[in-house]
Amino acid sequence: MPHDPSTPPRSICLLRLSAIGDCSHVVPVVHTLREHWPETTVTWIVGKTEYGLVGDLPGVEFIVVDKGDGLFGAVRKLREQLADRHFDLLLHMQASWRANLLSTAVRADTRIGFDRPRARNGQRWFTHRAIPGPSRVHVLDGFFQFLQAAGLEARTLRWDLPVPAAAEAEVADHLPDRPFLAISPCSSIRARNYRNWSASQYAAVAEYAYQEYGLALVLTGGPTALEREFAAAIAAATSAPVADLVGRTSLKGLLAAVRRASVFVGPDSGPLHLANACGVPVVGLYATSNPQRTGPYLNLEHVANRYPEALKAEIGQPVESVRWGRRVRNPEAMDWITVADVAGRLDAALAQHGVARRAETAGA
């Protein structure tokens, strides 16, 4: 029978496979469940890569979906794993055809999905109940709406992602022995995903941070040729001491590195959201996606936001008139963001966290 929202369920299954940033947004939801409904068992169906980030959260059962199994192979495997299982609630937190098909392997009394504006790819055919509005909110707020639909109004806004000793050891000998700026210059490589700023502009910001604050530079990111190219170009164009970790850390190693940063700069990407989750001051670079939807949640006031200008230039409409989450598909849109924009946000973020300029330190 359908779950009664007035009482805590005995069991909840979360379905959120990807990506790194989105899965990091689910973590506070999990902490809220564990804190306020401690008797409820929590199972999270998650992607293999993302499991590397969240798989050691305490009090949660994880079921890992591997893309290498193929879609129908993954569905079959999940059916076998859940053959004898039944949940009070399914929180179907990913509106994709892949997630929809995987959700058919989950038996649950009540299946909660997105509301009509957000339930894309036919998700409403696979759920019983929709989350409440408003729909034009940050992704993290949208995930908390799943708890509202389940009958839990509480919010525990913390991440506390475990960082094992092995991850600390992985980066310990490579990080500077002085405060540093972390830059993860590239977002994921996808068709028409124009989120990357230029290497020369990143280098100019790194130089500014070094000259004004004495910050060394740590470069992070994945092992792709593009990211290695960016890292080499940035390192060659700044006089700041550089530690290049691009493609040289595990996901937990990346977490261990960014959480030690004095400030983080980067586009809408997994590393940006990890830095945000660690409580690091974050300067996000946004021109092709709306930071009010996908920005660094605790640092939205420090975003270099040129999305309204880029959107207006591309389609001639303001943010308020377009679908929430509308992307700008202009490969030159990130050029709307200037070095001065980012330097100004960097100053504000560091001032808020009590980091003084070199001149102020010398004067003292």
Protein Blocks (a to p, Z undefined) as FASTA:
>chain_A
ZZdfkbccfbdcdddfbdfklmmmmmmmmmmmmmmmmmbccdddddfklmmmmmmcghia
cddddfklojklmmmmmmmmmmmgccfbdcdfbdcfklmmmmmmpccfbdcdddfklmgg
hlmmmcfbdcdddfbbcfklmmmmmmmmnopabdcddfkpacdfklmmmmmmmpccbdcd
dddfbccddehiafbccfklmmmmmmmmmmmnopacddeddfbfklmmmmmmmmmmccbd
cddfehiacfklmmmmmmmpfbdcddddfklmmmmmnopacddddfkbcfklmmcfklmm
mpccfklmmmmmmnopafklpcehiacfbfklmmmpcfklmmmmmmmmmmmnopacfklm
mmZZ
